[in-house]
Amino acid sequence: MFKLRTAVLIATLACSSSATAQPVRKYDDKGAPPFKVLKEGENPPIDAYDNFVIGPKYVPAPERKKVEGVPEGKVEQFEIDSKDTKLFNPGIARKVFGKVDPKNPKALIVETHAIDYKRKVGVYIPAQYKEGTEAPFMVVHDGPGLGMRTVLDNLIAQKRIPPLVVISIANGGGDAQGHERGKEYDNMNGDYAEYIETEVLPRVEKACKVKLTKDPDGRAAMGNSSGGSAALIMAWFRTDLYHRVLTTSGTFVNQAWPFDPKFPDGAWGFHEALVPKSAKKPIRIFLSVGDKDLLNPNVMRDDMHDWVEANHRMARVLKDKGYEYQYLFCQGAGHGIGNAQSQFLPHAIEWVWKGYAPKKDK
């Protein structure tokens, strides 16, 4: 599916002092939110808004297997050259990680250089799509792979989700502060949502001969690690465009760059201040994290780089504000929680889309 690519994972771990084994956290550790522990192979109820523990043994979801007679969607692919776009042109890259700003311990000083880059886009079009009609869709970060196409085929055929177009978009390269991926995914603004809206979606419609809905309730964003925080950033800053969010190992930590005084804690600010101090937004969000997920002190030593603590805090503030959310704590799983995804991913996709009803044509 959209598992974090090996190169990106290595880059993320390289930001820490060493890529050593991560500590194992317990679901009942002091400070953890209250959890309901599920049986082996069990997923949460589809209508629940709460915190759940799954694993450490996982049962692969039956929706991953092809079923005879189920209509199969098609996948198309194209490429976008940064030189042909107005936004994120040129890109950026760095040679070294950077150093802490002596005037601000929450910020890094990073030297970057301009780059040109190309990104591939994979598009899943369900067999049930009728040409000329508006389709709901889901944007998936760190594409262009679409290994979940069989899951989508089965969920759509079983009428558990609407016939979705899924758009899996490659990042601009690198990871974290000073790289194009970090600029796109970690910064607390609507720039990347605007890039997708103006540079990607029109190309999808033209290349794949589909029409995409403008209804934000018919649009979802999905991602892993910084792709997960990017999914929420898109919906938070452009709620007019996206209402549904699916995250795994979401990077709700201080990784934004360059430093923005309006959001001094980066995505850590979601649970620190933004969600608790803002009016509730029409966002439905699925969270998940591994018990061996990242604890990355790195050079900043700011106590804002613990992925498990960040996701715990997200669950607490979302519940306090009355959001439609579901949170999985996955035992025996590291960053990316690929083993757990083999069980819960179809459930998560169905949960995120529950309640969707297409608006009738005027």
Backbone torsions as a table, in degrees:
resi	resn	phi	psi	omega
1	MET	NA	-130.7	-177.9
2	PHE	-100.1	33.9	178.8
3	LYS	-51.6	145.1	179.1
4	LEU	-59.4	129.5	-177.5
5	ARG	-65.3	147.5	-176.5
6	THR	-54.9	-41.6	-178.1
7	ALA	-64.6	-38.7	-179.8
8	VAL	-69.5	-40.6	178.7
9	LEU	-62.2	-43.2	177.9
10	ILE	-61.4	-41.4	179.6
11	ALA	-64.0	-38.9	179.4
12	THR	-64.2	-46.7	-178.6
13	LEU	-67.0	-30.6	-179.9
14	ALA	-65.6	-19.3	178.7
15	CYS	-73.5	-17.7	177.7
16	SER	-87.3	173.5	-177.4
17	SER	-65.0	-29.1	175.3
18	SER	-162.7	156.6	-178.8
19	ALA	-91.1	49.6	-179.0
20	THR	-79.2	169.8	179.1
21	ALA	-60.6	140.8	-178.4
22	GLN	-83.2	149.5	177.5
23	PRO	-66.3	150.3	178.2
24	VAL	-93.9	124.1	177.4
25	ARG	-99.0	148.9	-180.0
26	LYS	-101.4	146.8	-178.3
27	TYR	-67.1	-20.2	179.0
28	ASP	-107.2	21.0	174.4
29	ASP	-59.4	155.0	176.7
30	LYS	-58.9	131.2	179.4
31	GLY	92.4	-12.2	178.2
32	ALA	-73.0	148.6	176.1
33	PRO	-69.1	160.4	177.9
34	PRO	-67.5	134.8	-177.9
35	PHE	-120.0	153.9	168.2
36	LYS	-104.6	124.1	-176.4
37	VAL	-89.4	124.6	-178.1
38	LEU	-96.3	160.1	178.5
39	LYS	-73.7	161.4	179.2
40	GLU	-55.2	129.3	178.2
41	GLY	80.7	-0.3	-176.2
42	GLU	-94.6	138.6	172.0
43	ASN	-103.9	161.4	-179.6
44	PRO	-66.0	163.8	173.4
45	PRO	-59.7	144.7	-174.7
46	ILE	-70.4	-17.4	-178.8
47	ASP	-106.3	12.7	-174.7
48	ALA	-90.1	143.4	170.5
49	TYR	-119.4	95.8	-174.5
50	ASP	-171.3	-173.3	-177.8
51	ASN	-109.5	133.9	-174.8
52	PHE	-136.0	149.4	175.4
53	VAL	-108.8	130.4	174.4
54	ILE	-126.9	164.6	179.4
55	GLY	84.6	-174.0	10.8
56	PRO	-83.2	-8.1	175.2
57	LYS	-96.5	136.3	-175.3
58	TYR	-121.4	143.7	178.8
59	VAL	-107.5	115.3	-179.0
60	PRO	-55.1	135.6	-176.7
61	ALA	-65.5	136.6	179.1
62	PRO	-62.9	-24.0	-179.5
63	GLU	-66.1	-10.6	179.3
64	ARG	-78.4	-13.0	-177.9
65	LYS	-97.6	139.3	176.5
66	LYS	-64.9	140.8	179.2
67	VAL	-118.0	128.7	-179.1
68	GLU	-58.7	131.7	178.0
69	GLY	93.2	-10.8	178.6
70	VAL	-79.3	125.4	179.8
71	PRO	-60.1	136.2	-178.3
72	GLU	-103.1	128.9	175.3
73	GLY	-72.6	167.8	178.8
74	LYS	-111.5	157.0	179.0
75	VAL	-121.3	128.2	175.6
76	GLU	-118.7	158.3	-176.1
77	GLN	-142.6	142.3	173.3
78	PHE	-146.4	176.6	-173.8
79	GLU	-128.1	144.2	176.5
80	ILE	-117.0	124.3	177.3
81	ASP	-91.3	129.6	-178.2
82	SER	-57.5	-29.7	-179.3
83	LYS	-66.9	-16.6	-179.2
84	ASP	-97.9	7.9	-178.4
85	THR	-116.2	157.9	176.6
86	LYS	-89.2	-34.5	-178.3
87	LEU	-97.6	150.4	-177.7
88	PHE	52.3	42.0	178.3
89	ASN	-133.7	116.6	-2.1
90	PRO	-78.9	176.5	174.3
91	GLY	-87.3	-176.1	178.0
92	ILE	-131.2	156.7	173.8
93	ALA	-151.2	162.9	178.4
94	ARG	-128.4	161.6	175.1
95	LYS	-100.6	-34.1	178.4
96	VAL	-128.7	160.4	-172.9
97	PHE	-62.7	-38.7	-178.3
98	GLY	117.4	176.8	-179.2
99	LYS	-134.0	156.7	-177.9
100	VAL	-67.4	136.8	176.0
101	ASP	-69.5	118.0	-178.4
102	PRO	-62.5	-19.4	179.0
103	LYS	-90.5	-11.7	-177.3
104	ASN	-154.8	101.0	-176.8
105	PRO	-66.4	-10.1	177.7
106	LYS	-86.9	-4.4	-174.1
107	ALA	-121.8	153.8	175.6
108	LEU	-109.9	146.6	168.1
109	ILE	-97.3	115.9	-175.4
110	VAL	-128.0	130.3	174.7
111	GLU	-92.4	127.4	-178.1
112	THR	-123.8	165.0	173.2
113	HIS	-135.0	155.2	-177.6
114	ALA	-75.7	144.9	177.0
115	ILE	-137.9	153.7	164.0
116	ASP	-97.5	149.0	-177.8
117	TYR	-152.0	163.1	175.1
118	LYS	-125.8	141.6	177.6
119	ARG	-125.7	135.8	176.7
120	LYS	-90.0	148.7	179.3
121	VAL	-128.1	122.6	175.4
122	GLY	-103.7	136.6	-175.7
123	VAL	-128.0	121.3	173.7
124	TYR	-94.3	127.1	178.7
125	ILE	-119.0	116.5	-176.5
126	PRO	-66.3	152.0	179.6
127	ALA	-61.9	-25.5	-176.4
128	GLN	-82.9	-3.6	-178.3
129	TYR	-67.1	133.4	177.9
130	LYS	-105.8	121.0	-176.1
131	GLU	-54.7	133.9	178.8
132	GLY	94.7	-13.6	178.6
133	THR	-92.6	155.3	178.1
134	GLU	-80.1	129.5	-178.7
135	ALA	-108.8	139.8	167.1
136	PRO	-67.6	157.5	-177.7
137	PHE	-150.4	163.8	177.7
138	MET	-130.7	128.8	175.2
139	VAL	-91.2	129.5	178.6
140	VAL	-117.9	128.0	-178.5
141	HIS	-85.1	162.9	179.6
142	ASP	60.7	39.5	177.4
143	GLY	-75.9	-165.3	13.7
144	PRO	-101.8	12.9	-175.6
145	GLY	-62.5	144.9	178.4
146	LEU	-134.3	56.2	179.1
147	GLY	-67.1	-11.3	-179.3
148	MET	-91.4	15.3	-175.9
149	ARG	-61.4	-36.6	178.0
150	THR	-66.2	-39.6	175.1
151	VAL	-57.9	-46.2	179.9
152	LEU	-63.1	-45.2	178.2
153	ASP	-53.8	-47.7	-176.3
154	ASN	-69.5	-43.7	-179.3
155	LEU	-64.0	-39.7	178.9
156	ILE	-67.8	-43.8	-179.3
157	ALA	-62.9	-33.3	179.1
158	GLN	-84.7	2.8	179.5
159	LYS	58.7	32.4	176.5
160	ARG	-90.5	-18.5	170.9
161	ILE	-139.2	158.2	176.5
162	PRO	-70.7	164.9	176.0
163	PRO	-66.9	97.3	-174.8
164	LEU	-90.7	143.8	159.7
165	VAL	-90.5	132.6	179.2
166	VAL	-117.1	126.8	-174.2
167	ILE	-115.9	108.3	-175.2
168	SER	-103.4	114.1	-167.1
169	ILE	-113.8	126.4	175.9
170	ALA	-67.7	150.7	174.4
171	ASN	-82.0	174.8	-176.6
172	GLY	-84.8	2.3	174.6
173	GLY	112.6	149.4	178.1
174	GLY	73.6	-164.8	-179.8
175	ASP	-158.8	144.8	171.7
176	ALA	68.2	-160.4	-169.8
177	GLN	-59.7	128.6	176.2
178	GLY	91.7	-5.4	176.9
179	HIS	-111.8	160.1	-176.8
180	GLU	-62.1	-40.3	178.8
181	ARG	-59.6	-43.1	178.8
182	GLY	-64.7	-39.6	178.8
183	LYS	-62.3	-39.6	-178.5
184	GLU	-74.3	-44.7	-167.3
185	TYR	-94.1	-33.4	-168.4
186	ASP	-97.2	-16.8	-175.8
187	ASN	-78.3	140.8	-172.3
188	MET	-88.2	74.9	177.2
189	ASN	-160.4	178.1	-178.4
190	GLY	-94.0	16.2	-173.9
191	ASP	-62.5	-44.2	-176.5
192	TYR	-71.4	-35.5	174.5
193	ALA	-60.7	-37.9	177.8
194	GLU	-68.4	-38.4	177.1
195	TYR	-59.9	-46.5	179.8
196	ILE	-63.0	-41.3	-176.5
197	GLU	-65.1	-41.2	-171.9
198	THR	-99.4	-25.7	-175.7
199	GLU	-106.9	-33.3	-173.5
200	VAL	-97.0	-53.5	-173.6
201	LEU	-60.3	-42.5	176.6
202	PRO	-60.6	-35.7	178.3
203	ARG	-69.4	-35.9	176.1
204	VAL	-62.6	-47.5	-178.0
205	GLU	-61.7	-40.4	-178.5
206	LYS	-72.9	-46.7	-175.0
207	ALA	-73.0	-34.1	-173.1
208	CYS	-106.8	0.6	176.7
209	LYS	55.6	50.4	175.5
210	VAL	-126.8	160.4	175.0
211	LYS	-117.5	126.6	-173.9
212	LEU	-104.9	139.7	-176.7
213	THR	-65.6	149.1	172.7
214	LYS	-95.5	-7.2	-178.5
215	ASP	-72.0	116.7	-178.7
216	PRO	-61.6	-24.7	177.4
217	ASP	-72.7	-16.2	177.2
218	GLY	-101.2	20.4	-179.1
219	ARG	-129.9	132.4	178.6
220	ALA	-126.4	153.0	173.2
221	ALA	-125.3	140.4	-170.5
222	MET	-140.9	137.5	179.4
223	GLY	-169.4	166.4	-179.3
224	ASN	-117.7	141.4	178.6
225	SER	59.8	-125.5	177.2
226	SER	-64.2	-25.9	173.4
227	GLY	-63.5	-30.4	176.6
228	GLY	-70.8	-46.1	177.2
229	SER	-64.3	-35.9	177.3
230	ALA	-61.1	-37.9	179.5
231	ALA	-61.5	-44.6	178.6
232	LEU	-70.9	-38.7	177.6
233	ILE	-57.5	-42.6	178.9
234	MET	-59.7	-46.3	-177.7
235	ALA	-72.5	-35.1	-177.2
236	TRP	-69.3	-47.7	-176.5
237	PHE	-86.7	-18.0	176.9
238	ARG	-131.7	61.9	178.4
239	THR	-64.3	-17.6	174.5
240	ASP	-70.7	-12.5	-177.5
241	LEU	-112.2	-33.3	-173.3
242	TYR	-138.7	136.0	177.1
243	HIS	-120.6	-10.5	-172.6
244	ARG	-123.7	136.2	-173.0
245	VAL	-139.0	134.5	176.6
246	LEU	-128.6	121.8	-176.8
247	THR	-128.0	146.1	167.9
248	THR	-128.8	132.6	-177.8
249	SER	49.5	44.1	-176.3
250	GLY	-56.3	133.3	-178.2
251	THR	-85.7	68.0	178.8
252	PHE	-87.9	57.0	-175.6
253	VAL	-128.1	179.5	-177.7
254	ASN	-85.0	85.6	-177.6
255	GLN	-129.7	6.7	179.1
256	ALA	-69.4	146.2	177.3
257	TRP	-157.9	138.0	1.5
258	PRO	-74.0	167.7	-176.1
259	PHE	-60.2	133.7	178.7
260	ASP	-121.1	112.4	-177.5
261	PRO	-61.4	-21.0	177.2
262	LYS	-71.4	-26.9	-179.8
263	PHE	-134.7	70.4	-170.5
264	PRO	-66.7	-16.7	-178.8
265	ASP	-105.4	10.6	-177.5
266	GLY	59.4	-143.9	-178.7
267	ALA	-70.8	-15.4	171.5
268	TRP	-59.1	-27.5	-179.9
269	GLY	-65.6	-18.5	177.2
270	PHE	-56.4	-53.0	-176.9
271	HIS	-87.6	-19.5	179.0
272	GLU	-74.8	-40.8	-173.8
273	ALA	-145.3	-43.9	-169.1
274	LEU	-61.2	-54.5	-178.7
275	VAL	-65.4	-50.5	-177.6
276	PRO	-65.5	-27.2	-174.5
277	LYS	-102.7	0.6	-179.3
278	SER	-109.1	154.4	172.9
279	ALA	-60.5	144.7	-179.7
280	LYS	-59.4	133.4	180.0
281	LYS	-104.0	157.1	-178.2
282	PRO	-78.3	62.2	-177.9
283	ILE	-118.2	131.8	175.1
284	ARG	-109.3	124.2	-169.5
285	ILE	-134.3	134.1	174.6
286	PHE	-106.5	128.0	179.2
287	LEU	-117.7	151.0	173.7
288	SER	-158.3	147.5	-178.1
289	VAL	-150.8	156.7	178.2
290	GLY	-97.5	151.1	178.9
291	ASP	-69.4	-15.0	175.3
292	LYS	-113.5	30.1	179.4
293	ASP	-69.9	178.2	-168.3
294	LEU	-69.4	135.1	163.8
295	LEU	-124.5	104.2	-164.5
296	ASN	-124.7	87.9	-177.1
297	PRO	-65.7	-32.0	-177.7
298	ASN	40.2	-164.7	-172.6
299	VAL	-75.0	-15.2	-174.8
300	MET	-79.7	-30.8	179.7
301	ARG	48.2	47.5	-173.6
302	ASP	-102.7	2.2	-177.9
303	ASP	58.5	28.2	177.8
304	MET	-129.3	35.3	-179.9
305	HIS	-135.0	39.9	176.1
306	ASP	-111.3	108.6	-175.0
307	TRP	-65.5	-38.1	179.8
308	VAL	-67.0	-48.9	179.0
309	GLU	-60.2	-40.5	-179.8
310	ALA	-61.6	-44.5	-179.4
311	ASN	-71.6	-35.8	173.1
312	HIS	-57.7	-46.7	-179.0
313	ARG	-64.6	-38.1	176.2
314	MET	-59.3	-46.3	-178.8
315	ALA	-60.6	-41.5	-178.5
316	ARG	-64.1	-47.6	-176.2
317	VAL	-71.7	-34.0	177.0
318	LEU	-63.8	-41.4	178.5
319	LYS	-66.6	-42.2	-179.7
320	ASP	-60.6	-34.4	-178.3
321	LYS	-89.0	-2.6	177.2
322	GLY	79.4	26.9	178.5
323	TYR	-73.2	154.3	168.7
324	GLU	-80.3	102.3	-177.4
325	TYR	-140.8	159.4	170.2
326	GLN	-142.6	137.8	-172.7
327	TYR	-130.4	125.8	177.3
328	LEU	-111.2	127.5	171.1
329	PHE	-102.3	114.5	-168.0
330	CYS	-102.8	110.7	-179.6
331	GLN	-74.9	145.9	179.2
332	GLY	69.4	28.4	-175.4
333	ALA	-132.6	138.5	177.2
334	GLY	-99.7	-162.9	-177.3
335	HIS	-63.6	129.7	-175.7
336	GLY	96.7	-23.0	175.5
337	ILE	39.9	45.8	-177.6
338	GLY	-61.4	-37.8	179.9
339	ASN	-64.7	-38.9	178.3
340	ALA	-71.6	-36.1	178.9
341	GLN	-59.5	-31.3	179.9
342	SER	-58.0	-27.7	178.1
343	GLN	-92.9	-48.2	-166.3
344	PHE	-96.3	-11.3	-172.8
345	LEU	-57.7	-47.8	178.3
346	PRO	-58.5	-40.2	176.9
347	HIS	-60.1	-44.5	-177.2
348	ALA	-63.1	-43.1	179.1
349	ILE	-62.8	-44.2	178.4
350	GLU	-62.8	-43.3	-178.5
351	TRP	-61.6	-45.0	-177.6
352	VAL	-61.0	-33.9	-176.6
353	TRP	-94.4	-0.4	-179.6
354	LYS	-61.3	136.9	178.0
355	GLY	91.3	-6.4	-179.5
356	TYR	-72.2	133.9	173.4
357	ALA	-137.1	122.7	-179.7
358	PRO	-62.8	139.9	177.3
359	LYS	-71.9	139.6	-179.4
360	LYS	-71.6	145.7	177.8
361	ASP	-60.8	141.6	179.8
362	LYS	-70.8	NA	NA
